Amino acid sequence: MWDKINKVQAQVIACMVIIGCSFGLSFWGAINGIPKSAELLINKVTDIALMGAVAWLFTMSKGNGNNLKL
């Protein structure tokens, strides 16, 4: 199974896991509450993870060469 997954698919899967975990952490914090002492740290970690995942996906799509040229 692992030999059929290429590098791009593995990167997309990793980004989706990062995004899913960030939203899971956000929903868990919304339901259970976050202590004030950890709120800033959790917010920053979630922000950095989401920004990194989105930037990673954009750089992957930019490097594919499948862009439309006018």
C-alpha positions in Angstrom: 0.0 0.0 0.0 2.8 2.5 0.9 4.6 2.0 -2.4 1.5 3.4 -4.2 1.6 6.7 -2.3 3.9 9.2 -3.9 5.5 12.3 -2.3 2.7 14.7 -3.3 0.0 12.5 -1.9 1.9 12.0 1.4 2.3 15.8 1.7 -1.4 16.3 1.1 -2.3 13.6 3.7 0.1 15.3 6.2 -1.5 18.7 5.6 -5.0 17.2 6.1 -3.9 15.6 9.3 -2.5 18.9 10.6 -5.7 20.8 9.6 -7.9 18.1 11.2 -5.9 18.1 14.4 -6.0 21.9 14.6 -9.8 21.9 14.2 -10.1 19.0 16.6 -8.2 20.9 19.2 -10.3 23.9 18.6 -13.6 22.0 19.0 -12.2 20.2 22.1 -11.3 23.5 23.6 -14.7 25.0 22.8 -16.5 22.1 24.5 -14.3 21.4 27.5 -12.8 24.9 28.0 -9.2 25.9 27.9 -7.4 27.2 31.0 -6.4 30.9 30.8 -2.8 30.0 31.3 -2.7 27.7 28.2 -5.1 29.7 26.0 -2.4 31.9 24.4 -0.1 29.0 23.7 -2.8 26.8 22.2 -4.0 29.7 20.0 -0.5 30.4 18.7 0.3 26.7 18.0 -3.0 26.3 16.1 -2.4 29.5 14.1 1.1 28.5 13.2 0.1 24.9 12.2 -2.8 26.1 10.0 -0.7 28.8 8.3 2.1 26.4 7.7 -0.2 23.7 6.3 -1.9 26.2 3.9 1.4 27.7 2.8 2.8 24.2 2.2 -0.3 23.3 0.0 0.1 26.6 -1.9 3.8 26.0 -2.6 3.1 22.4 -3.7 0.5 23.6 -6.2 2.8 26.4 -7.4 5.6 23.9 -8.2 3.4 21.4 -10.1 3.4 23.5 -13.3 -0.3 22.9 -13.8 -1.1 26.6 -13.7 -3.3 28.1 -16.3 -1.5 30.5 -18.5 -3.4 33.3 -20.2 
